[in-house]
């Protein structure tokens, strides 16, 4: 995978696009975890959300071949 994506003639780093996608996925997964009541089992919800974002970003980077 190349390091930049051209959108309308503007070059954006691929990691920026993956970060936005991971942020959206984190919001969806966080809402699902909230409905399931999982957040009652953790001591500090923001820390879990940050860890979830990092895991999803790493997974997206791995799946797109960015880390290769």
C-alpha positions as CSV (number, residue, x, y, z in Angstrom):
1,X,0.0,0.0,0.0
2,X,1.3,3.5,-0.8
3,X,1.7,6.0,1.9
4,X,-0.7,8.6,0.6
5,X,-4.1,8.7,-1.0
6,X,-5.2,11.4,-3.4
7,X,-8.7,12.8,-2.7
8,X,-9.7,15.6,-5.1
9,X,-6.0,16.3,-5.7
10,X,-5.2,16.6,-2.0
11,X,-2.8,14.0,-0.8
12,X,-3.8,12.6,2.6
13,X,-1.7,10.1,4.6
14,X,-3.2,6.7,4.7
15,X,-2.8,6.5,8.5
16,X,-5.1,9.6,8.8
17,X,-7.8,7.8,6.8
18,X,-7.4,4.7,8.9
19,X,-7.5,6.7,12.1
20,X,-10.9,8.3,11.0
21,X,-12.2,4.8,10.2
22,X,-11.0,3.4,13.6
23,X,-12.6,6.4,15.4
24,X,-15.9,5.6,13.7
25,X,-15.6,1.9,14.5
26,X,-14.7,2.7,18.1
27,X,-17.8,4.8,18.5
28,X,-20.0,2.0,17.2
29,X,-18.3,-0.7,19.3
30,X,-18.3,1.5,22.4
31,X,-22.1,2.1,22.0
32,X,-22.6,-1.7,21.6
33,X,-20.5,-2.4,24.7
34,X,-22.5,0.2,26.6
35,X,-25.8,-1.4,25.6
36,X,-24.5,-4.8,26.6
37,X,-23.5,-3.5,30.1
38,X,-19.8,-4.3,29.7
39,X,-18.7,-0.9,31.0
40,X,-20.1,-1.8,34.4
41,X,-17.2,-4.2,34.8
42,X,-14.3,-1.8,34.1
43,X,-12.9,0.8,36.4
44,X,-12.1,3.6,34.0
45,X,-14.1,3.8,30.8
46,X,-12.0,6.3,28.9
47,X,-8.9,4.1,29.2
48,X,-10.9,1.2,27.7
49,X,-12.0,3.4,24.8
50,X,-8.5,4.5,24.0
51,X,-7.3,0.9,24.1
52,X,-10.1,-0.1,21.9
53,X,-9.2,2.7,19.4
54,X,-5.6,1.6,19.3
55,X,-6.5,-2.1,18.8
56,X,-8.9,-1.2,16.0
57,X,-6.4,1.1,14.3
58,X,-3.7,-1.6,14.5
59,X,-6.2,-4.2,13.1
60,X,-7.1,-1.9,10.2
61,X,-3.4,-1.2,9.5
62,X,-2.7,-4.9,9.5
63,X,-5.6,-5.7,7.2
64,X,-4.8,-3.0,4.7
65,X,-1.1,-3.9,4.6
66,X,0.1,-0.6,5.9
67,X,2.5,-2.1,8.4
68,X,4.2,-4.3,5.8
